[in-house]
């Protein structure tokens, strides 16, 4: 069995770092893990994707086939990646940067706005996002993600990354406890 996650956004949003942290968390949980990254030619502003495949057996194909979970940090990332979803897959979008997500199960979460409010800049939205997805991803725990974050984030920003992750984790847990998907204009959103 495998569980496929794609983190998608723009260069400069910390997609690659979030993918590495998520992949290491999977390793710490004892899973087989593959992490691949793809980004546009521009260092900042171009498309950025990080895929994490988690499995309970050795992974023989390192590319995603059908996504169980998509995290989209901007509209373009959402639009370009919905076609790769499993029919019952979950899409988590940054509600401040994604206006439309025509999919069956969508969580609209103010990731950048939460990071901006806490740190006076949106660059920690990637860690808010990781915290938010934990309650919806059965393959990793908050403990393993916290350990991976301590191993992979720069020491000078570690405390801010942990704080951002905790904000997202609290938000994700509240959403998980209260989420009801309702039909809204052809898409299901929270």
C-alpha positions, 0 to 999 in steps of 0.5 A: 500500500502507498500513500501519495502526497504532492505539495505544490506552489511557487518557488520561495514558498518553502515547498522543497523544505516542507517535502523533505521534512514530510519525507523524513517524518515518514522515515522516522515512522518506519515507512518506505519513502520516496521524495522527489522535487520539481521546480521551474527555472526561476528561483522564486516565483516559478512552479515548485512541486515536492512529492512524497510517497509513503509505503508499507512495502518497498516503493518500486516506482518513484513518481506519484500515480494518483494523489491521496492528498494535494496541498496547493499554496496558489491557484496555478498549483491547484489548477495544474494538479487536480487532474492527478487526484484519486477520486476520494483524495483530499485537497488542502488549499491556502484560502488567501491564494486559491479562489477556486478548487473544483474538487470533491473534498477541499479544505480551504485554510488561511495558511499564509494569513496565519503565518502573516499574523504570527510572524509578520510575513507569510514565508512560514505558511509551509510549516503551518500547512504541514501542521494542518495536514497531519490530522488528515494524513494517517502515515505521519504523526506530529511527533515525527514531523517535529523531529524531522523539522528539528533535523532539517530546518535552519537553526536560526528559524527553527523556533519560528518553524516549530511555532508555525507548525503548532499553529497549523496542527491546532488548526488541523485538529479543530478542522478534523474534529468539525469538518463537514463537506458540503456541496458549494457551487459544484465543489465541496468545501469546508 
